[in-house]
């Protein structure tokens, strides 16, 4: 029996739909099963790591049982501590059937034997024989790992029922069968309808071409045009999907590259994902998905902020001071619940603000002291007309304070140029001893006034900015002369050390207390404030030395013993 064109197209459409449905259903069921298993396994690994971290550093007042309760809270998990033989030491579970399945002898012994340093996931299906699961109980999927230090003899287990996996497969199978049945009906109907339209078009075409020569206009262009259009649509869809995939991958790379931490939280205050900066700032592991904020974040104020952002209305921006840095946190709620929280490390900004405040306070004090002296002496001279000898003493004090102000302003300008990068070292070959002797000539009058002598043994060549190195030696010599008693000595020594030249400026002066050594290169720091200020020091010389030596590619350090002199040592490239 010969079938009509509509009937043949209807049967063909139904057959194609049936085959397609079978193939798609098989692929879909496989993907659903794999995706569900992968998601469950990743969640269990993350939760057993959270338990490991909690036991490794239990909050004050907590017991291991509290850690089990924290991880099990709000879930249908069974959380256990097993000994090496698989015997339960402690557990928490809200599902009695799951609890019985996990505590059954074969499962517990197998999990204890599978424990290692990294989380391992094992599955024990229902009705698998022996004691692997109860005859009427659920299958078990569990993550297990060794306990942390202090609990090495225990095995940490987080287990879940495989019932959600079975239910997901059954739901997917039912949806696939329903969709396949509808698709077969629609394909049959569409084939019949298309066959009827083609037959009508063919009849009209035959009627139209009945008077034409044989073969003329015998092709039906609609079919080829339809095929070409379908090919174009498919190509366009492939291009669009590829572009979307690239955009998503690029967005993930971009978020991971941010210095600002980004954390996504669900409505139950669990971490959905966190970028690299957030994991570093919060001390989170690489795999942190599904971890509760209460267990993953230890700082109480930050933990409370994250939980409030996820569960309640997102709070406003806030700064949270942690042990070693300060974070500015802000949250934005998500339409489906939960929130996205950003964390910006503002530690350096706050430290810079504090340094700036300290600098302004110190500079103001250093400027105020000589200005107050100058004003006092000048007012006395104007008001009282003292004797000539006293007037000369007052004028000498005014001159000394004015010189001190001048030195302070010059040092401040030098330090500003160095810290702002406006001074760049012009390095050239120099002989360290020649530069040291040139610098000593500049300070010789003050050295001879105190009877301080210098010995230079530094005929070593180095790469340095000559004027900058003269400035370094002048500051070190002036500092030594101020702190050396009459008849004292200053020594300049240099020696090669590989690709560096090591230069030492030593004196036999009063020395520096050990408590003050780490801070002598700070701006305005003085080990003995009264003596240094009376001797004309600005408190900036060693800070300028450090910046200049660093700019020339070297490093500077100090050694001293109270009453035994001081040695300033710095290096220069050769």
MOZI-V909946 format. One line per field, one symbol per residue. phi: phi as a letter, one per 40 degrees, with the letter a starting at -180 (. if undefined). burial: I if it has 16 or more other ideal C-beta (glycine too) atoms within 10 Angstrom, else O. Layout:
phi: ???
burial: ???
//
This chain:
phi: .cccdcccccccccccccccccccccccccccccccccccccccdccccdcdccccacddgcbdcccccccccgbbcbbbbbcccgcccaababbcccdcccccdccccccccccacbcbbbbbccfcggbcacdbcccbbbbbacccdgbccbbcbbbbccdccccccccccccccccccccccccccccccccccccccccccccccccccdgcgccbcdcccccccccccccccccccccccccccccccccccccccbbbbcccgbccaaccccccccgcccbbdgccdcccbccccccccccccccbccccdabbcccbabbbbabbcbdchgabbbbbcbdccccccccccccccccccccccccccdcccccccccbfcddccccccccccccccccccccccccccccccccgcbbcccacbcdccccccccdcbddcccccgcbbbbbacbcacacccccdcdccccccccccbbcdgcbbbbbaacagcbbcbbbbbbccgbccccdcbccccgcbcbcccccccgccgbdcccdcccccccgbbbabbabdgbgbbbbabbcb
burial: OOOOOIOOIIIOIIOOIIOOIOOOIOOIIOOIOOOIIOOIIOIIIIIIIIIIIIIOOIOOOOOIOOIIOIIIOOIOIIIIIIOOOIOOOOIIIOIOOIIIIIIIOOIIIIIIOIIOOOIIIIOIOIOOOOOIIIOOIIIIIIIIIIIIOOIOOIIIIIIIIIOOIIOIOOOIOOOIOOOIOOIIOOIIOOIIOOIOOIOOOOOOOOOOOOOOOOOOOOOOOOOOOOOOOOOOOOOOOOOOOOOOOOOOOOOOOOIOOOOOIIIIIIOOIIIIOIIOIIIOIIOIOOOIIIIIIIIIIOIOOIIOIIIOIIIOOIOOOOOIOIOOOIIIIIIOIIOOOIIIIIIIIOOOOOOOOOOOOOOOOIIOOIOOOIOOIIOOIOOOOOOOOOOOOOOOOIOOOIOOIOOIIOIIOOIIOIIOOIOOOOIOIOIOOIOIIOIIOOIIOOIOOOIOOOOIOIOIOIOIIIIIIIOIIIIIIIIIIIIIIIIIOOOIOIIIIIOOOOOIIIIIIIIIIIIIOOOOIOOIIIIIIIIOOOOIIOOOIIIIIIIIIIIIIOIIOIOIOIOIOOOOIIIIOIIIOO
//
